[in-house]
Amino acid sequence: MPKADRHTRSPIERKTPEEEAQIQAGIDADPDNPEMSAADFAAARPAAEVVPEIVEEYRRRLREQK
């Protein structure tokens, strides 16, 4: 049986190195969705800075749910 993660109650199925290699190969082969580079992460901006109206609407809806 898979081990349970200490932060959740559901078990986590860990991938074998071979499965991870297959996943990574699929990521590398997809030209429409390349993996982000360190430069991409450095250039990223918070959503609240890019689309503040969407973030505020999301936060408003969360407040209403309480």
N, C-alpha and C positions, 0 to 999 in steps of 0.2 A: 504494500500500500504506500502511496506517496506520503512524504513527510509534510506535516502542516507547518506553514510559515508562522513564526511567533507573533506576527502582527495581524493575522487573519485566522478565521476558523476553518477556511476551506483548504484542502490540500493543494499543493503546487506540484505539477508534474514537470520535473526538470528535463531539459532536452539533452540528448547525448551529444558528444562533440561532433559526431557525423551529422546529426540533425541540424545542429547550429551551423555547420559548414554549408549545408544545403540551403538554409535560410539566407545566410550571408551571400551565397552565390546568386540567389534570386534577387536580392537587393542590389548587388553590384551589376547585374545584367539589365536592370530596369532603367532605361535612359530618361523616362518621364518622371521619375521620382528618385533622384540621386540622394545618397546619404549626405547629411549636412556636414560641412567641414568646420574646423575651428574658426575660420574666418566668417563663415555663415553665422555661427553662434555669436561671435563677437559683434556682428552687425545687427543682430536681432534686437527688436525694441519691444517693450511691454505692450500688450493688447490695449491697455487703458490709454496709452500714449498714441497709438495708431488709430484706433476706432473707439474713442471715449463714449460715444452715444450708445454703442452696442453693449459695452461693458456696464455702463450705468443701468441700462434696461435689464440686463441679466441680474445685476445686484438688487435692483428694485424688486424683481420677481422673487428672488430668494428671500428678501425681507418679508414679503407678503405671505410666504409659506410658513413662517414661524408662528 
